Amino acid sequence: MRQPTDSYSEFEVSELFCANCKRATPVRKRLLLVLPSGNKFDYLCSVCGNSVGSKMDDDTSAFTILPPK
C-alpha cells in the first residue's frame, strides 16, 4: 500500500476577518519573534493595521545558538 502524501503541509493566509473593519480584509504577515522552537508571525489588517491573528511555525533555521566566549 502507498503512504498518503501530505499535499497541504502549510497554508498561507491571504484574508482574515477584522473586528475593527467588520469584514474580511487582506492581511500583512509580520515576523514577531524568533524562538528556539520556531518563528511566531503576526497578521495585520492591511486597511486599519489591527492585529487579526498569529501563527507559529516550526522552522528553526533562523535561530542559531552562539557558543559562549
C-alpha positions as CSV (number, residue, x, y, z in Angstrom):
1,M,0.0,0.0,0.0
2,R,1.1,3.5,-0.7
3,Q,1.6,6.0,2.0
4,P,-0.7,9.1,1.7
5,T,1.3,12.2,0.9
6,D,0.6,15.5,2.7
7,S,-0.4,17.8,-0.1
8,Y,-1.2,20.7,2.2
9,S,1.7,20.8,4.6
10,E,1.2,24.6,5.3
11,F,-1.3,27.2,4.3
12,E,-0.6,30.9,3.8
13,V,-3.3,33.3,4.8
14,S,-4.5,36.0,2.4
15,E,-7.6,37.4,4.1
16,L,-8.9,37.3,7.7
17,F,-11.9,38.9,9.5
18,C,-11.0,42.2,11.1
19,A,-13.2,43.1,14.1
20,N,-12.4,46.8,13.6
21,C,-13.3,46.9,9.9
22,K,-16.2,44.4,10.4
23,R,-15.3,42.5,7.3
24,A,-12.6,40.1,5.8
25,T,-9.6,42.2,4.7
26,P,-6.3,41.3,3.1
27,V,-3.5,40.8,5.7
28,R,0.2,41.5,6.0
29,K,2.4,38.9,7.7
30,R,4.9,40.3,10.1
31,L,7.7,38.3,11.9
32,L,7.1,38.9,15.6
33,L,9.5,36.5,17.5
34,V,12.3,34.2,16.6
35,L,12.3,31.4,19.2
36,P,14.2,28.1,19.6
37,S,11.0,26.2,18.9
38,G,10.2,28.2,15.7
39,N,9.1,31.6,14.5
40,K,5.9,33.5,15.6
41,F,4.2,35.6,13.0
42,D,1.5,38.3,13.4
43,Y,-1.1,39.0,10.8
44,L,-2.1,42.7,10.5
45,C,-5.2,44.1,8.7
46,S,-4.0,46.0,5.6
47,V,-6.8,48.5,6.0
48,C,-6.5,49.6,9.6
49,G,-3.3,47.9,10.9
50,N,-5.2,46.0,13.7
51,S,-3.7,42.6,14.7
52,V,-6.1,39.9,13.4
53,G,-4.3,36.7,14.1
54,S,-1.0,34.9,14.7
55,K,0.9,31.8,13.6
56,M,3.7,29.7,14.9
57,D,5.8,27.7,12.5
58,D,8.4,25.0,13.4
59,D,11.2,26.3,11.2
60,T,14.2,26.6,13.5
61,S,16.8,27.5,10.8
62,A,16.6,31.3,11.7
63,F,17.7,30.5,15.3
64,T,21.3,29.9,16.0
65,I,22.8,29.4,19.4
66,L,26.2,31.0,19.6
67,P,29.0,29.4,21.7
68,P,30.0,31.3,24.8
69,K,33.1,33.4,24.5
